[in-house]
């Protein structure tokens, strides 16, 4: 089921959401969910429900150190206080 609230973002905005983690360019689950107009929880549910459509290296969960390093790059509280380590999508 597609979300009809799909937003359009410019290239600079999308490029600002790309990180290098484990030597690979990735986007985080929360950022992709925002782009596609879903909550992070719903976005991850959709991926899990359709995981057979994706290669094995399509997604990985950040480890504790990666998560702490990433959180430290955000100086404001806009991170949202996620309780779970985010998934990174290649």
C-alpha positions, -999 to +999 in steps of 0.1 A: +000+000+000+015+033-010+012+064+011-005+093-007+013+119+014+046+115-005+067+147-002+092+160-026+126+170-013+155+187-031+188+170-038+207+190-011+183+180+016+185+143+006+223+145+004+224+159+039+207+127+051+234+104+037+260+091+061+291+069+057+288+040+081+310+009+079+325+025+047+291+025+029+268+054+021+235+049+040+203+066+050+188+060+083+153+045+088+139+076+103+150+097+073+137+073+047+104+071+066+101+109+065+108+109+028+081+083+021+056+099+046+056+071+072+065+068+108+098+051+115+079+022+131+056+017+102+084+020+077+104-007+094+073-029+096+069-026+059+105-035+052+103-065+075+071-077+059+087-075+025+123-085+033+124-112+006+124-084-020+157-070-008+193-082-010+208-095+023+231-064+026+203-039+020+198-031+057+218-034+089+213-021+125+238+002+139+258-011+168+260+007+201+292+026+193+280+037+158+247+048+174+265+069+201+288+084+175+259+094+153+239+108+182+269+129+192+268+147+158+234+161+165+238+191+189+200+196+193+173+175+208+158+170+173+171+134+173+139+124+189+152+102+217+148+069+198+148+039+222+161+015+196+192+017+175+183+027+140+186+007+109+208+019+081+198+013+045+224+010+017 
